């Protein structure tokens, strides 16, 4: 609807993690560098955390796009599994033929497979997304996978990705062995105000926009106030703002349009949360996160 009206070639603020729209703020560049280094250097366990909507999945897709042909990856995004279902899914992702039904048989087969890949100088990466939802039992099973190693290197790289609650879980005494094996960790923060403005302009340009400034400075300030720089919220508000601007036949998006969209999405009550420190606002942000889940 608003595509032609604003001279765009495609929607600029889709919610899907399209690599062609990738724009990295400082925290995202640091996060991607950490993930790439963790895989290439064979560090074993790597952890990526961040609030909902900060771009963790987008970062993972960017990482997967940078892996060389000798690195095989398994991406598990449904961690609410029992151990045997987890191994079945892992084998399916790695395209390993199942030769047994017990956990011990799965582990023996996996060990043989990984040793074969290591002999060819090939890496294997396991990514577990939404890892804050893993049970203590499953976290222990994943930790035991790190025991698959030779005297010189790990057979499999493991990446745990989740919300900040994952860090809280790993502080539990019964999970200290896993916590001690985390070699690298990065927490993904939202954009700051200047990064957010660059993000908006970047997505508009990649969508084909070539006109004058579409989002006025006041609109960008209001956008940051109501989203706190969280990419998913930015996309949601900007997409709705363009639709509302089209409906009102506005040539540009001003502060009032952003404010109206924020009220429709019930973001106004959360605006002040993003101006406080993380410890002060975690409970409020969880409310916001649950609303957009």
C-alpha positions as CSV (number, residue, x, y, z in Angstrom):
1,X,0.0,0.0,0.0
2,X,2.5,2.6,1.1
3,X,5.3,1.1,-1.1
4,X,4.5,3.1,-4.2
5,X,3.3,6.2,-2.3
6,X,6.8,6.7,-0.7
7,X,8.8,5.6,-3.7
8,X,10.0,2.3,-2.3
9,X,10.8,-0.9,-4.1
10,X,10.0,-3.2,-1.1
11,X,8.9,-3.0,2.5
12,X,11.8,-1.6,4.5
13,X,10.7,-2.8,8.0
14,X,9.8,-6.4,7.6
15,X,10.0,-8.5,10.9
16,X,11.8,-11.4,9.2
17,X,15.7,-11.5,9.6
18,X,16.5,-10.7,6.0
19,X,20.3,-10.7,5.6
20,X,20.0,-8.1,2.8
21,X,18.8,-5.6,5.4
22,X,21.5,-6.3,7.9
23,X,22.7,-3.3,9.7
24,X,25.1,-3.7,12.6
25,X,25.4,-1.2,15.5
26,X,28.6,-1.3,17.6
27,X,27.2,-4.0,20.0
28,X,26.1,-6.1,17.0
29,X,29.5,-5.8,15.3
30,X,31.2,-6.8,18.5
31,X,28.8,-9.7,19.0
32,X,29.3,-11.0,15.4
33,X,33.0,-10.7,15.8
34,X,32.8,-12.7,19.1
35,X,30.7,-15.4,17.5
36,X,33.0,-15.7,14.4
37,X,36.1,-15.8,16.6
38,X,34.5,-18.5,18.8
39,X,33.8,-20.8,15.9
40,X,37.1,-20.2,14.1
41,X,39.3,-20.6,17.2
42,X,37.5,-23.7,18.5
43,X,36.7,-22.2,21.9
44,X,34.1,-24.8,22.8
45,X,31.2,-23.0,24.5
46,X,30.1,-19.5,23.4
47,X,27.1,-17.6,24.9
48,X,25.1,-14.8,23.3
49,X,22.4,-13.1,25.3
50,X,20.1,-10.1,24.8
51,X,16.6,-8.9,25.5
52,X,13.8,-9.9,23.1
53,X,14.0,-8.0,19.8
54,X,17.6,-6.9,20.1
55,X,18.7,-8.8,17.0
56,X,20.1,-12.1,18.3
57,X,18.4,-14.2,15.5
58,X,19.5,-11.7,12.9
59,X,23.1,-12.0,14.2
60,X,22.9,-15.8,14.0
61,X,21.8,-15.7,10.4
62,X,24.7,-13.4,9.6
63,X,27.1,-15.8,11.3
64,X,25.7,-18.8,9.4
65,X,26.1,-16.8,6.2
66,X,29.8,-16.3,7.0
67,X,30.7,-19.9,7.7
68,X,32.9,-21.6,5.2
69,X,32.0,-24.8,3.4
70,X,34.0,-26.9,5.9
71,X,31.9,-25.8,8.8
72,X,28.6,-27.8,9.3
73,X,26.0,-26.3,11.6
74,X,23.0,-27.6,13.5
75,X,20.4,-25.0,14.6
76,X,18.0,-26.0,17.3
77,X,15.4,-23.5,18.2
78,X,13.0,-25.6,20.2
79,X,14.8,-26.4,23.4
80,X,11.8,-27.8,25.2
81,X,12.8,-31.4,24.4
82,X,13.8,-34.5,26.4
83,X,17.3,-35.8,25.8
84,X,16.4,-38.4,23.2
85,X,14.3,-36.0,21.2
86,X,17.2,-33.5,21.3
87,X,19.6,-36.1,19.9
88,X,17.1,-37.1,17.2
89,X,16.8,-33.5,16.1
90,X,20.5,-33.0,16.3
91,X,21.1,-36.0,14.1
92,X,18.5,-34.8,11.6
93,X,20.2,-31.3,11.5
94,X,23.6,-32.9,10.9
95,X,22.2,-35.5,8.5
96,X,23.6,-38.4,10.5
97,X,22.1,-41.8,10.0
98,X,20.5,-43.0,13.3
99,X,22.0,-46.4,14.2
100,X,20.5,-46.9,17.7
101,X,17.8,-45.8,20.1
102,X,19.5,-45.3,23.4
103,X,21.4,-42.2,24.5
104,X,24.7,-44.2,24.7
105,X,24.2,-45.3,21.1
106,X,23.5,-41.8,19.9
107,X,26.7,-40.5,21.7
108,X,28.9,-43.3,20.2
109,X,27.6,-42.6,16.7
110,X,28.0,-38.8,17.2
111,X,31.5,-39.3,18.5
112,X,32.5,-41.4,15.4
113,X,30.9,-38.8,13.1
114,X,32.7,-35.9,14.7
115,X,36.1,-37.6,14.7
116,X,35.7,-38.3,11.0
117,X,35.0,-34.6,10.3
118,X,37.9,-33.5,12.5
119,X,40.2,-35.8,10.5
120,X,39.2,-33.9,7.4
121,X,39.9,-30.5,9.3
122,X,36.1,-29.8,9.2
123,X,34.3,-28.0,12.1
124,X,30.9,-28.8,13.5
125,X,28.8,-26.1,15.2
126,X,25.7,-26.6,17.4
127,X,23.5,-23.5,18.0
128,X,20.8,-23.8,20.7
129,X,18.5,-20.8,20.5
130,X,16.1,-19.7,23.2
131,X,18.4,-21.6,25.6
132,X,16.9,-19.8,28.6
133,X,14.0,-22.3,28.2
134,X,16.2,-25.4,28.6
135,X,15.8,-27.5,31.6
136,X,18.7,-28.1,34.0
137,X,18.7,-31.7,32.7
138,X,19.1,-30.6,29.1
139,X,21.8,-28.1,29.9
140,X,23.7,-30.9,31.6
141,X,23.2,-33.1,28.5
142,X,24.6,-30.3,26.3
143,X,27.5,-29.8,28.7
144,X,28.4,-33.5,28.4
145,X,28.6,-33.0,24.6
146,X,31.6,-30.8,25.3
147,X,33.4,-33.9,26.6
148,X,33.6,-35.1,23.0
149,X,37.1,-34.1,22.4
150,X,40.6,-35.2,21.5
151,X,43.7,-34.2,23.5
152,X,44.2,-31.2,21.2
153,X,40.7,-29.9,20.3
154,X,37.0,-30.0,20.8
155,X,35.0,-32.1,18.4
156,X,32.0,-29.8,18.4
157,X,31.5,-26.0,19.0
158,X,28.5,-25.2,21.1
159,X,26.7,-21.8,21.1
160,X,24.0,-21.0,23.6
161,X,21.7,-18.1,22.7
162,X,19.0,-16.7,24.9
163,X,17.5,-13.9,26.9
164,X,19.2,-12.5,30.0
165,X,17.6,-15.2,32.1
166,X,20.1,-17.6,30.7
167,X,22.9,-15.8,32.5
168,X,20.8,-16.1,35.7
169,X,20.3,-19.8,35.2
170,X,24.0,-20.4,34.8
171,X,24.7,-18.8,38.2
172,X,23.0,-21.7,39.9
173,X,25.3,-23.9,41.9
174,X,24.2,-27.1,40.1
175,X,25.2,-25.6,36.8
176,X,28.6,-24.3,37.8
177,X,30.4,-26.9,35.6
178,X,28.7,-25.6,32.5
179,X,29.3,-21.9,33.6
180,X,33.0,-22.6,33.9
181,X,33.1,-23.9,30.4
182,X,31.8,-20.8,28.8
183,X,34.9,-19.5,27.0
184,X,33.3,-16.4,25.3
185,X,30.2,-14.4,26.1
186,X,28.5,-11.3,24.6
187,X,25.4,-9.4,25.7
188,X,23.6,-7.7,22.9
189,X,22.3,-4.3,23.9
190,X,19.8,-2.2,21.9
191,X,20.9,0.6,19.6
192,X,21.7,4.0,21.0
193,X,20.0,7.0,19.5
194,X,22.5,7.7,16.7
195,X,22.7,4.0,15.8
196,X,18.9,3.8,15.6
197,X,18.8,6.7,13.2
198,X,21.5,5.1,11.0
199,X,19.5,1.8,11.2
200,X,16.3,3.5,9.9
201,X,18.1,5.3,7.1
202,X,19.9,2.2,6.1
203,X,16.8,0.1,5.8
204,X,15.0,2.8,3.8
205,X,17.9,3.0,1.4
206,X,18.1,-0.8,1.0
207,X,14.4,-0.7,0.2
208,X,15.0,1.7,-2.6
209,X,14.2,5.0,-1.0
210,X,16.0,7.9,-2.7
211,X,14.0,11.0,-1.6
212,X,14.6,13.6,1.1
213,X,14.5,12.7,4.8
214,X,11.4,10.6,5.3
215,X,11.5,10.4,9.1
216,X,11.9,13.9,10.6
217,X,14.3,14.4,13.4
218,X,11.5,14.9,15.9
219,X,10.0,11.6,14.7
220,X,13.3,9.8,15.3
221,X,13.6,11.2,18.8
222,X,10.1,10.0,19.6
223,X,10.9,6.7,18.0
224,X,13.8,6.2,20.3
225,X,11.8,7.3,23.3
226,X,9.1,4.7,22.7
227,X,11.3,1.8,21.5
228,X,14.5,2.2,23.6
229,X,16.5,1.3,20.4
230,X,15.2,-2.3,20.3
231,X,15.3,-3.3,16.6
232,X,12.1,-5.4,16.6
233,X,10.1,-2.5,18.1
234,X,11.7,0.0,15.7
235,X,10.5,-2.2,12.8
236,X,7.0,-2.5,14.1
237,X,6.6,1.2,14.8
238,X,8.2,2.3,11.6
239,X,6.1,0.0,9.5
240,X,2.9,1.2,11.1
241,X,4.0,4.8,10.9
242,X,4.5,4.5,7.1
243,X,1.1,2.9,6.8
244,X,-0.5,5.7,8.9
245,X,1.4,8.3,7.0
246,X,0.1,6.9,3.7
247,X,-3.5,6.9,5.1
248,X,-3.1,10.5,6.1
249,X,-1.4,11.5,2.8
250,X,1.7,12.7,4.7
251,X,4.8,13.3,2.6
252,X,7.0,12.7,5.7
253,X,6.7,11.0,9.0
254,X,6.6,13.4,12.0
255,X,6.6,13.1,15.7
256,X,2.8,13.0,16.0
257,X,2.5,9.9,13.7
258,X,5.1,8.1,15.8
259,X,3.3,9.0,19.0
260,X,-0.1,7.9,17.6
261,X,1.4,4.5,16.5
262,X,3.0,4.1,19.9
263,X,-0.3,4.7,21.6
264,X,-2.0,2.1,19.4
265,X,0.7,-0.4,20.3
266,X,0.5,0.6,24.0
267,X,4.2,1.6,24.1
268,X,3.7,4.9,25.8
269,X,3.6,3.5,29.3
270,X,7.0,1.9,28.7
271,X,8.8,5.0,27.3
272,X,10.5,6.0,30.5
273,X,11.8,2.4,31.2
274,X,14.5,2.7,28.5
275,X,16.0,5.8,30.1
276,X,16.8,4.0,33.3
277,X,19.6,1.5,34.0
278,X,19.1,-2.2,33.2
279,X,18.9,-3.3,36.9
280,X,16.1,-0.8,37.5
281,X,14.1,-1.7,34.4
282,X,14.5,-5.4,34.0
283,X,11.1,-6.2,35.5
284,X,9.4,-3.6,33.3
285,X,11.2,-4.7,30.2
286,X,10.1,-8.3,30.9
287,X,6.5,-7.0,30.8
288,X,7.2,-5.4,27.4
289,X,8.9,-8.5,26.2
290,X,6.0,-10.7,27.2
291,X,3.6,-8.3,25.4
292,X,5.5,-8.7,22.1
293,X,6.3,-12.4,22.4
